[in-house]
Amino acid sequence: MDVWRTEINARTAPLMVVVTADTERLLEHHPRRAFRATQLLTGVVTQRISLAAAAHGLSARVTNSYDADECARLLGLDGEREIPVFLLVLGEPNAPWHLGTRVRP
């Protein structure tokens, strides 16, 4: 997997969640502030996932250090209307994936 450029060892991570945004819909509802709305709404979703993970004793690490175009391709997104915004990695705290080596230099 060359898409992940992070200190998280993506090959051994138990669960990765990609939070995406539908830019066309955001532009319809928030034409003058779509960028801010995207960041706000994806932040809310990310926080809720992180809080739910913590309630179950799991760690959730947020990263945006990945190749967004390759991530969109792997997920079947068009990369323009629907785009990846954040990547969350969930699993046991202090597990080997948490501070893994670089997958891609």
C-alpha positions as CSV (number, residue, x, y, z in Angstrom):
1,M,0.0,0.0,0.0
2,D,1.8,3.1,-1.2
3,V,-1.0,5.4,-0.3
4,W,-0.2,5.9,3.4
5,R,2.6,8.3,4.2
6,T,2.5,8.3,8.0
7,E,4.2,7.2,11.2
8,I,1.2,4.8,11.7
9,N,1.9,1.3,10.4
10,A,-1.0,0.9,8.1
11,R,-0.2,-2.7,7.3
12,T,-0.9,-3.7,10.9
13,A,-3.6,-1.2,11.9
14,P,-6.7,-3.0,13.0
15,L,-9.2,-0.4,11.5
16,M,-8.8,2.6,9.3
17,V,-11.7,5.0,8.7
18,V,-11.7,7.6,5.9
19,V,-14.0,10.6,6.4
20,T,-15.0,12.0,3.1
21,A,-16.9,15.1,2.0
22,D,-19.4,15.6,-0.8
23,T,-18.2,19.0,-2.2
24,E,-21.0,19.5,-4.6
25,R,-23.6,19.1,-1.9
26,L,-21.7,21.4,0.5
27,L,-21.5,24.0,-2.3
28,E,-25.3,23.8,-2.7
29,H,-26.0,24.3,1.0
30,H,-23.1,26.6,1.9
31,P,-22.0,28.4,-1.3
32,R,-19.9,31.1,0.4
33,R,-18.3,28.9,3.1
34,A,-18.2,25.4,1.8
35,F,-14.5,24.9,2.8
36,R,-15.3,25.9,6.4
37,A,-18.4,23.8,6.5
38,T,-16.3,20.8,5.2
39,Q,-13.8,21.2,7.9
40,L,-16.4,21.8,10.6
41,L,-18.6,18.8,9.7
42,T,-15.7,16.4,9.2
43,G,-14.3,17.5,12.5
44,V,-17.6,16.7,14.2
45,V,-17.8,13.3,12.6
46,T,-14.1,12.6,13.5
47,Q,-14.7,13.7,17.1
48,R,-17.7,11.4,17.5
49,I,-15.8,8.4,16.2
50,S,-12.9,9.2,18.5
51,L,-15.2,9.6,21.5
52,A,-17.0,6.3,20.7
53,A,-13.6,4.5,20.3
54,A,-12.4,5.9,23.7
55,A,-15.6,4.8,25.4
56,H,-14.7,1.3,24.3
57,G,-11.1,1.6,25.4
58,L,-9.7,2.1,21.9
59,S,-7.2,4.6,20.6
60,A,-8.1,6.8,17.6
61,R,-5.4,8.6,15.8
62,V,-6.3,11.2,13.2
63,T,-4.0,11.9,10.3
64,N,-4.2,13.7,7.1
65,S,-0.7,12.5,6.0
66,Y,-1.7,10.4,3.0
67,D,-2.0,10.6,-0.7
68,A,-5.5,11.9,-1.2
69,D,-5.7,11.1,-4.9
70,E,-4.6,7.5,-4.4
71,C,-6.9,7.1,-1.4
72,A,-9.8,8.4,-3.5
73,R,-8.9,6.0,-6.3
74,L,-8.8,3.0,-3.9
75,L,-12.1,4.0,-2.4
76,G,-13.8,4.5,-5.8
77,L,-14.3,8.2,-5.2
78,D,-14.1,10.6,-8.1
79,G,-11.6,12.9,-6.2
80,E,-13.5,16.1,-7.1
81,R,-17.1,15.7,-6.0
82,E,-16.4,13.3,-3.1
83,I,-13.0,13.7,-1.5
84,P,-11.2,12.1,1.4
85,V,-10.6,14.7,4.2
86,F,-9.3,12.7,7.3
87,L,-8.0,9.3,8.0
88,L,-8.6,7.8,11.4
89,V,-6.8,4.7,12.7
90,L,-8.5,2.8,15.5
91,G,-7.1,0.0,17.7
92,E,-5.7,-0.9,21.1
93,P,-3.7,1.9,22.7
94,N,0.1,1.6,22.5
95,A,-0.2,-1.3,20.1
96,P,2.6,-1.9,17.5
97,W,0.7,-0.1,14.8
98,H,0.5,3.1,16.9
99,L,4.1,4.2,16.4
100,G,5.0,2.0,13.5
101,T,7.7,2.6,10.9
102,R,7.1,4.5,7.7
103,V,5.3,2.5,5.1
104,R,6.4,4.9,2.4
105,P,9.4,7.2,2.7
